[in-house]
């Protein structure tokens, strides 16, 4: 067997253990995702060639503890602490009540989608948007008796709108740097590709939301309890680091909760502790995934993907499809869209230059298809975070990710029909 194929085989093992077994059992909770990744990790270590057992374990450990993984874990810990302390003092309930009062029932889905698009565009991170809005989405779902996975999917989809287009998104920065074009130029081209998708999805949510009946409430909303979420959104939009934003949210929730008597100091500590413990499986899965991806990369799995996809490129259309497929497959192997763009970017630039693909288009394709892949993998940080905050399985959310799927279809159509037409002044 080709060593590269063997290196990629842990992905197939994970899919069989987690997805296929869950489908057979008709229950996506039948196989905990942490167990699926533990078994996949054992398999990945066993099949890695050319290294001693100790060297394989060390490589796995370095992958699990790389800086990007640890930074994500710090975000998970603080997000869990903020969500739990805010919920315990009534912040989520108050924010949901305010949403129900401000928006009529038939506008709730569209309103959540637009909010997620705006926030993610402003802060440049889908993870931060998920942290801020998923607890509210889960509360709205419960209040309106709508499927939680459906409403959470609205937020997650909107979160990837900004991840794809924002000027301060890591993916935008990496895509434009690797392709050698300006962010403003990439934005204009990329927006022409994905704006039709956002308009289609917005119309869809207006139609689907027409039958949602929000409960009538005349009770007043305690605006002070809404303040933690307002401050978190404002500070995030202002450009503060997400870690600092979450720390501010935790402290503010604690101060208001203690001031109102919702809990005392030790009750606040208990809520924070419960929030952190609630992120335990998510943290474990993230580290295991990082270790598996390091072994796949070491075994030549990503190199194999690159070689296989670049063999039959003949013209601009094929080159663009290859770039999109390349970054998606790499994203499936790394579970990180920024890392996928960084890995594929130089190869994509060579392909683009060889077959006459405009760098603005290649940058847009890299960013769009990486966001599509990141949105639909059940072991990606965004879906894991959303599922944890809403007490769902990540797989339950995937069928409701209307925006990423329609965005992907629009991106494919843009390639097949050679749109948008680009000129030097475009």
Number of C-alpha atoms within 10 A of each C-alpha: 5 9 15 18 16 17 25 23 17 25 18 11 19 20 16 15 19 24 19 14 16 18 12 10 12 10 13 20 15 13 15 15 24 20 16 19 26 18 16 25 23 14 16 27 23 12 16 18 16 10 11 10 13 10 12 22 18 13 19 25 18 16 22 23 18 14 11 13 20 16 12 16 21 13 22 27 22 24 30 28 28 30 26 27 30 29 19 21 24 18 26 26 22 22 24 22 24 17 19 20 18 12 15 17 21 18 20 26 28 23 21 24 27 19 17 27 25 19 28 29 25 23 27 28 25 29 25 25 30 30 25 23 24 27 25 27 27 24 22 27 22 14 16 16 13 16 12 21 25 20 25 34 26 27 31 31 28 30 32 30 31 26 29 29 26 24 19 18 22 18 30 26 18 22 32 25 16 21 25 14 17 15 22 12 17 24 20 15 22 23 17 16 26 24 14 14 23 23 12 15 22 21 13 16 21 17 15 14 18 15 10 18 15 21 14 11 11 8 8 10 16 15 13 14 23 21 18 25 23 16 16 24 20 16 19 25 18 11 13 14 13 20 19 15 22 29 17 17 27 24 16 21 29 27 17 20 25 17 12 13 11 14 20 15 13 10 16 25 15 17 24 25 16 16 23 20 15 19 21 18 16 22 25 18 22 25 24 24 25 27 27 30 27 22 27 27 19 19 22 18 22 25 16 17 19 22 11 11 16 17 9 11 15 11 14 20 17 17 25 28 19 23 25 27 20 28 31 26 19 25 27 20 23 24 25 23 29 22 19 27 30 17 20 23 24 15 18 30 21 13 22 23 16 13 17 14 19 19 22 24 25 31 34 32 30 33 31 31 28 30 27 26 25 26 26 21 18 22 23 22 25 26 27 26 26 27 23 21 24 19 14 19 20 24 21 19 22 22 12 18 22 22 29 30 19 18 26 22 15 19 25 19 13 20 21 14 11 13 16 16 10 12 7 5 5 10
